[in-house]
Amino acid sequence: MSVTESLDAFRSRRRLRMRRHRRRAYIRSVQLLPSLATLGNAVCGFGAMYVVTMGSDAAHVGTDPVMVMFSNHRFLVACYLILLAMVFDALDGRLARWARHTTDFGGQLDSMADVISFGAAPAMIALALFKDLFNDQVPGLPWMLSRAVWAIGAIYMSCAAIRLARFNVSNEHGEQHHMSFLGLPSPGAAAAVVGLVLIQQDLYLEWQHSSHPVLRGLVVFTTSLLPPVVLASGLLMTSGFRFPHLINKYLRGRRTFGRLIFALILVGLLVTAHRYTIGVAAIGYAISAPVWWVWLRWRSRGGRPVTAPVT
């Protein structure tokens, strides 16, 4: 082999190594995106818990205008951070599939982030709001009730951890295996709790402006619903009810014209009254499977043949 041929072969091998190196570097950069999205989910949950612990006193937040705004509307800010965590939670799986690289590490990291954002944070928000309002409106809250509310929050967080551990054990990769969930998914449970908090806060702001006694009654009523909603959401996460995957089952692929109209109506409601829309839709999704089960049982007792829904 001549010197020229040897030099050409060396250059060819070097170009091949450089192309492989660039390809490996590109793949590593893409694989980083799902992990960053998952960590964004965890950071939003941690931020929500931090915000709800902030007092409204200026001495606690200093002169930072952003922190002052957060402290004045800490429950709303915490709820929106949980909703942002849901966006990150939806993105990390999509990014992993786009990179064509789903790993067990990513699944474990995702569940850890979900425990923070959809397990601990919603319980913390509900507990802080319940005690904050009733300490102002109903002084002298019985200590037994206070402990019961704390226990409900602990049960919710424990159920979320059990739900996510069960999902990790039984999870199968691929969209075809994710058309439904066994038990209420943790983002759905968090959405039910956060949705009720959004409704309560909207009523609370209206009451602050008008001081109408009916609004005060609605504020107290919605706040009183927090403990049972938190408890029911936690128990539904570990239940045997089947909940549909809304995106994979109803939004992907070709759909009927009626569903397009329904989606447009939903978008319009989100624009005009997003807090009530999110709250009603999230609570409706959480109770959909139990209501469907009760409906099937009622029909079976009436002597009609009943077949389980295909999920």
Kinemage of the C-alpha trace (Angstrom):
@kinemage 1
@onewidth
@group {chain A} dominant
@subgroup {mainchain}
@vectorlist {calphas} color= white
{ca met a 1} P 0.000 0.000 0.000
{ca ser a 2} L 1.389 3.370 -1.000
{ca val a 3} L 1.786 6.307 1.327
{ca thr a 4} L -1.095 8.114 -0.360
{ca glu a 5} L -3.449 5.161 0.103
{ca ser a 6} L -2.430 4.825 3.743
{ca leu a 7} L -3.087 8.525 4.323
{ca asp a 8} L -6.490 8.294 2.643
{ca ala a 9} L -7.415 5.279 4.769
{ca phe a 10} L -6.340 7.109 7.931
{ca arg a 11} L -8.416 10.158 7.001
{ca ser a 12} L -11.400 7.958 6.225
{ca arg a 13} L -11.194 6.226 9.605
{ca arg a 14} L -10.835 9.578 11.355
{ca arg a 15} L -13.913 10.992 9.611
{ca leu a 16} L -15.848 7.867 10.583
{ca arg a 17} L -14.808 8.234 14.237
{ca met a 18} L -15.775 11.906 14.220
{ca arg a 19} L -19.202 11.116 12.756
{ca arg a 20} L -19.787 8.453 15.414
{ca his a 21} L -18.630 10.833 18.132
{ca arg a 22} L -20.986 13.552 16.904
{ca arg a 23} L -23.844 11.033 16.764
{ca arg a 24} L -23.185 9.844 20.315
{ca ala a 25} L -22.997 13.431 21.543
{ca tyr a 26} L -26.322 14.225 19.813
{ca ile a 27} L -28.030 11.206 21.377
{ca arg a 28} L -26.712 12.118 24.814
{ca ser a 29} L -28.064 15.651 24.432
{ca val a 30} L -31.499 14.355 23.437
{ca gln a 31} L -31.606 11.876 26.327
{ca leu a 32} L -30.945 14.748 28.681
{ca leu a 33} L -34.209 16.494 27.759
{ca pro a 34} L -36.620 13.947 29.321
{ca ser a 35} L -34.664 14.006 32.579
{ca leu a 36} L -34.719 17.813 32.638
{ca ala a 37} L -38.486 17.769 32.092
{ca thr a 38} L -38.896 15.254 34.919
{ca leu a 39} L -36.771 17.385 37.232
{ca gly a 40} L -38.857 20.406 36.214
{ca asn a 41} L -41.871 18.461 37.428
{ca ala a 42} L -40.204 17.842 40.807
{ca val a 43} L -39.042 21.451 41.127
{ca cys a 44} L -42.586 22.724 40.513
{ca gly a 45} L -43.910 20.434 43.243
{ca phe a 46} L -41.215 21.570 45.654
{ca gly a 47} L -41.948 25.207 44.751
{ca ala a 48} L -45.660 24.691 45.428
{ca met a 49} L -44.916 23.383 48.917
{ca tyr a 50} L -42.559 26.287 49.583
{ca val a 51} L -45.072 28.885 48.424
{ca val a 52} L -47.908 27.655 50.661
{ca thr a 53} L -45.651 27.948 53.717
{ca met a 54} L -45.032 31.638 53.040
{ca gly a 55} L -46.877 34.041 55.293
{ca ser a 56} L -48.645 37.152 54.078
{ca asp a 57} L -46.570 39.334 56.391
{ca ala a 58} L -44.049 41.472 54.488
{ca ala a 59} L -41.394 40.658 57.106
{ca his a 60} L -41.382 37.060 55.896
{ca val a 61} L -40.874 37.860 52.205
{ca gly a 62} L -38.824 41.055 52.189
{ca thr a 63} L -39.128 43.630 49.413
{ca asp a 64} L -38.977 41.326 46.403
{ca pro a 65} L -42.133 42.203 44.392
{ca val a 66} L -42.428 38.687 42.967
{ca met a 67} L -42.266 37.098 46.406
{ca val a 68} L -44.769 39.620 47.751
{ca met a 69} L -47.174 38.691 44.956
{ca phe a 70} L -46.598 35.001 45.638
{ca ser a 71} L -47.282 35.427 49.359
{ca asn a 72} L -50.490 37.390 48.734
{ca his a 73} L -51.808 34.687 46.372
{ca arg a 74} L -49.847 31.715 47.629
{ca phe a 75} L -52.588 29.114 47.188
{ca leu a 76} L -53.314 30.124 43.600
{ca val a 77} L -49.604 30.193 42.763
{ca ala a 78} L -49.147 26.750 44.328
{ca cys a 79} L -52.046 25.350 42.280
{ca tyr a 80} L -50.649 26.750 39.045
{ca leu a 81} L -47.247 25.264 39.875
{ca ile a 82} L -48.899 21.848 40.217
{ca leu a 83} L -50.571 22.357 36.831
{ca leu a 84} L -47.181 23.303 35.370
{ca ala a 85} L -45.756 20.125 36.900
{ca met a 86} L -48.419 18.190 34.977
{ca val a 87} L -47.206 19.793 31.758
{ca phe a 88} L -43.644 18.680 32.510
{ca asp a 89} L -44.935 15.210 33.413
{ca ala a 90} L -46.653 14.941 30.044
{ca leu a 91} L -43.579 16.209 28.205
{ca asp a 92} L -40.948 13.883 29.643
{ca gly a 93} L -42.511 10.734 28.235
{ca arg a 94} L -43.079 12.344 24.855
{ca leu a 95} L -39.465 13.543 24.742
{ca ala a 96} L -38.166 10.092 25.661
{ca arg a 97} L -40.185 8.468 22.883
{ca trp a 98} L -39.120 11.177 20.447
{ca ala a 99} L -35.505 10.380 21.306
{ca arg a 100} L -36.366 6.678 20.862
{ca his a 101} L -34.750 5.935 24.183
{ca thr a 102} L -36.998 5.009 27.108
{ca thr a 103} L -35.090 3.654 30.102
{ca asp a 104} L -35.939 2.216 33.500
{ca phe a 105} L -33.950 5.068 35.046
{ca gly a 106} L -36.302 7.594 33.465
{ca gly a 107} L -39.341 5.702 34.736
{ca gln a 108} L -37.992 5.582 38.294
{ca leu a 109} L -37.048 9.266 38.229
{ca asp a 110} L -40.497 10.154 36.889
{ca ser a 111} L -42.211 8.332 39.757
{ca met a 112} L -40.007 10.043 42.334
{ca ala a 113} L -40.909 13.421 40.884
{ca asp a 114} L -44.602 12.466 40.864
{ca val a 115} L -44.476 11.600 44.571
{ca ile a 116} L -43.347 15.165 45.243
{ca ser a 117} L -45.634 17.039 42.838
{ca phe a 118} L -48.760 14.861 42.923
{ca gly a 119} L -48.365 13.189 46.310
{ca ala a 120} L -46.886 15.506 48.919
{ca ala a 121} L -47.628 18.912 47.358
{ca pro a 122} L -51.449 18.603 46.880
{ca ala a 123} L -51.848 17.268 50.431
{ca met a 124} L -49.737 20.153 51.731
{ca ile a 125} L -51.802 22.731 49.810
{ca ala a 126} L -55.110 21.301 51.061
{ca leu a 127} L -53.939 21.125 54.684
{ca ala a 128} L -52.538 24.650 54.657
{ca leu a 129} L -55.679 26.111 53.051
{ca phe a 130} L -58.055 24.280 55.399
{ca lys a 131} L -56.232 25.397 58.530
{ca asp a 132} L -55.594 28.921 57.235
{ca leu a 133} L -59.261 29.614 56.489
{ca phe a 134} L -60.787 27.937 59.515
{ca asn a 135} L -58.353 29.595 61.892
{ca asp a 136} L -59.649 32.934 60.570
{ca gln a 137} L -63.344 32.121 60.143
{ca val a 138} L -63.886 29.489 62.846
{ca pro a 139} L -61.509 30.250 65.726
{ca gly a 140} L -60.825 27.421 68.108
{ca leu a 141} L -60.830 24.542 65.628
{ca pro a 142} L -61.102 21.302 67.650
{ca trp a 143} L -57.764 19.560 67.977
{ca met a 144} L -59.311 16.233 67.031
{ca leu a 145} L -60.489 17.674 63.715
{ca ser a 146} L -57.078 19.226 63.114
{ca arg a 147} L -55.366 15.874 63.660
{ca ala a 148} L -57.907 14.098 61.469
{ca val a 149} L -57.213 16.523 58.613
{ca trp a 150} L -53.475 15.932 59.004
{ca ala a 151} L -54.042 12.163 58.953
{ca ile a 152} L -56.092 12.478 55.753
{ca gly a 153} L -53.212 14.323 54.098
{ca ala a 154} L -50.795 11.606 55.219
{ca ile a 155} L -53.110 8.894 53.849
{ca tyr a 156} L -53.290 10.698 50.503
{ca met a 157} L -49.506 10.955 50.217
{ca ser a 158} L -49.074 7.288 51.205
{ca cys a 159} L -51.628 6.185 48.618
{ca ala a 160} L -49.817 8.208 45.961
{ca ala a 161} L -46.533 6.468 46.833
{ca ile a 162} L -48.227 3.036 46.703
{ca arg a 163} L -49.905 3.907 43.382
{ca leu a 164} L -46.623 4.944 41.776
{ca ala a 165} L -44.728 1.929 43.122
{ca arg a 166} L -47.417 -0.375 41.724
{ca phe a 167} L -47.182 1.409 38.381
{ca asn a 168} L -43.402 0.942 38.261
{ca val a 169} L -43.726 -2.777 38.904
{ca ser a 170} L -46.463 -3.411 36.330
{ca asn a 171} L -45.548 -0.773 33.732
{ca glu a 172} L -45.017 -1.864 30.130
{ca his a 173} L -43.340 0.371 27.554
{ca gly a 174} L -45.345 1.471 24.537
{ca glu a 175} L -48.419 3.616 23.921
{ca gln a 176} L -50.545 0.544 23.172
{ca his a 177} L -50.256 -0.530 26.823
{ca his a 178} L -51.368 2.853 28.186
{ca met a 179} L -54.990 3.109 27.092
{ca ser a 180} L -56.228 2.941 30.680
{ca phe a 181} L -54.966 3.045 34.265
{ca leu a 182} L -55.610 0.670 37.147
{ca gly a 183} L -56.561 3.124 39.864
{ca leu a 184} L -56.790 6.874 39.583
{ca pro a 185} L -53.482 8.187 38.180
{ca ser a 186} L -51.602 10.466 40.546
{ca pro a 187} L -51.873 13.541 38.247
{ca gly a 188} L -55.652 12.987 38.130
{ca ala a 189} L -55.853 12.833 41.927
{ca ala a 190} L -53.729 15.971 42.229
{ca ala a 191} L -55.914 17.709 39.639
{ca ala a 192} L -59.051 16.917 41.677
{ca val a 193} L -57.543 18.432 44.832
{ca val a 194} L -56.027 21.421 43.044
{ca gly a 195} L -59.225 21.983 41.046
{ca leu a 196} L -61.284 22.276 44.228
{ca val a 197} L -58.709 24.690 45.656
{ca leu a 198} L -58.967 26.821 42.492
{ca ile a 199} L -62.754 26.979 42.845
{ca gln a 200} L -62.450 27.871 46.527
{ca gln a 201} L -59.920 30.600 45.828
{ca asp a 202} L -62.054 32.118 43.073
{ca leu a 203} L -65.028 32.255 45.470
{ca tyr a 204} L -62.769 33.635 48.190
{ca leu a 205} L -61.547 36.491 45.985
{ca glu a 206} L -65.142 37.334 45.016
{ca trp a 207} L -66.143 37.330 48.671
{ca gln a 208} L -63.215 39.622 49.543
{ca his a 209} L -64.522 42.173 47.028
{ca ser a 210} L -68.247 41.989 47.809
{ca ser a 211} L -68.484 40.566 51.380
{ca his a 212} L -71.751 38.865 50.449
{ca pro a 213} L -72.898 36.315 53.075
{ca val a 214} L -73.812 33.757 50.392
{ca leu a 215} L -70.266 33.865 49.042
{ca arg a 216} L -68.918 33.404 52.558
{ca gly a 217} L -71.072 30.314 52.941
{ca leu a 218} L -69.808 28.933 49.620
{ca val a 219} L -66.212 29.571 50.666
{ca val a 220} L -66.695 27.701 53.936
{ca phe a 221} L -68.553 24.891 52.121
{ca thr a 222} L -65.858 24.357 49.478
{ca thr a 223} L -63.172 24.465 52.145
{ca ser a 224} L -65.068 21.854 54.162
{ca leu a 225} L -65.084 19.606 51.088
{ca leu a 226} L -61.283 19.516 50.962
{ca pro a 227} L -60.716 16.706 53.507
{ca pro a 228} L -63.247 14.276 51.949
{ca val a 229} L -62.013 15.053 48.421
{ca val a 230} L -58.387 14.506 49.464
{ca leu a 231} L -59.281 11.234 51.194
{ca ala a 232} L -61.400 9.960 48.295
{ca ser a 233} L -58.723 10.883 45.735
{ca gly a 234} L -56.087 9.044 47.741
{ca leu a 235} L -58.168 5.887 48.098
{ca leu a 236} L -59.101 5.931 44.409
{ca met a 237} L -55.400 5.854 43.488
{ca thr a 238} L -55.068 2.439 45.119
{ca ser a 239} L -58.471 1.141 44.004
{ca gly a 240} L -59.227 -1.420 41.318
{ca phe a 241} L -61.249 0.963 39.149
{ca arg a 242} L -60.171 1.445 35.539
{ca phe a 243} L -59.654 5.045 34.429
{ca pro a 244} L -59.192 5.878 30.735
{ca his a 245} L -56.073 7.564 29.412
{ca leu a 246} L -57.756 10.663 27.986
{ca ile a 247} L -55.041 11.602 25.485
{ca asn a 248} L -54.324 8.124 24.119
{ca lys a 249} L -57.947 6.994 24.059
{ca tyr a 250} L -59.923 10.072 23.077
{ca leu a 251} L -57.580 12.639 21.512
{ca arg a 252} L -55.172 10.633 19.350
{ca gly a 253} L -56.105 9.651 15.815
{ca arg a 254} L -59.242 10.512 13.869
{ca arg a 255} L -62.303 11.431 15.880
{ca thr a 256} L -65.908 12.342 15.194
{ca phe a 257} L -67.135 15.824 14.423
{ca gly a 258} L -69.035 15.861 17.710
{ca arg a 259} L -65.836 15.432 19.709
{ca leu a 260} L -64.298 18.338 17.821
{ca ile a 261} L -67.222 20.529 18.860
{ca phe a 262} L -66.873 19.304 22.448
{ca ala a 263} L -63.162 20.183 22.408
{ca leu a 264} L -63.950 23.679 21.123
{ca ile a 265} L -66.525 24.173 23.879
{ca leu a 266} L -63.991 23.007 26.453
{ca val a 267} L -61.398 25.462 25.158
{ca gly a 268} L -63.986 28.256 25.331
{ca leu a 269} L -64.803 27.373 28.935
{ca leu a 270} L -61.109 27.355 29.809
{ca val a 271} L -60.733 30.842 28.363
{ca thr a 272} L -63.792 32.296 30.116
{ca ala a 273} L -63.695 30.493 33.496
{ca his a 274} L -60.622 28.296 33.639
{ca arg a 275} L -60.641 27.731 37.418
{ca tyr a 276} L -64.186 26.371 37.520
{ca thr a 277} L -63.612 24.385 34.308
{ca ile a 278} L -60.445 22.741 35.618
{ca gly a 279} L -62.045 22.015 38.979
{ca val a 280} L -65.277 20.511 37.627
{ca ala a 281} L -63.486 18.519 34.898
{ca ala a 282} L -60.859 17.126 37.295
{ca ile a 283} L -63.389 16.103 39.944
{ca gly a 284} L -65.637 14.659 37.240
{ca tyr a 285} L -62.777 12.525 35.926
{ca ala a 286} L -61.938 11.315 39.447
{ca ile a 287} L -65.488 10.122 40.123
{ca ser a 288} L -66.188 8.854 36.595
{ca ala a 289} L -65.038 5.269 37.200
{ca pro a 290} L -66.906 4.795 40.527
{ca val a 291} L -70.061 6.348 39.059
{ca trp a 292} L -69.824 4.062 36.026
{ca trp a 293} L -69.379 1.054 38.316
{ca val a 294} L -72.448 2.032 40.353
{ca trp a 295} L -74.430 2.507 37.142
{ca leu a 296} L -73.479 -0.971 35.940
{ca arg a 297} L -74.426 -2.490 39.293
{ca trp a 298} L -77.775 -0.707 39.221
{ca arg a 299} L -78.476 -1.982 35.726
{ca ser a 300} L -77.512 -5.532 36.674
{ca arg a 301} L -79.951 -5.490 39.579
{ca gly a 302} L -82.653 -4.422 37.168
{ca gly a 303} L -82.220 -7.710 35.310
{ca arg a 304} L -80.493 -6.275 32.253
{ca pro a 305} L -77.390 -7.935 30.897
{ca val a 306} L -74.273 -5.960 31.682
{ca thr a 307} L -70.941 -6.172 29.974
{ca ala a 308} L -67.844 -4.511 31.339
{ca pro a 309} L -66.584 -1.567 29.285
{ca val a 310} L -63.635 -2.254 27.036
{ca thr a 311} L -60.647 -0.222 28.271
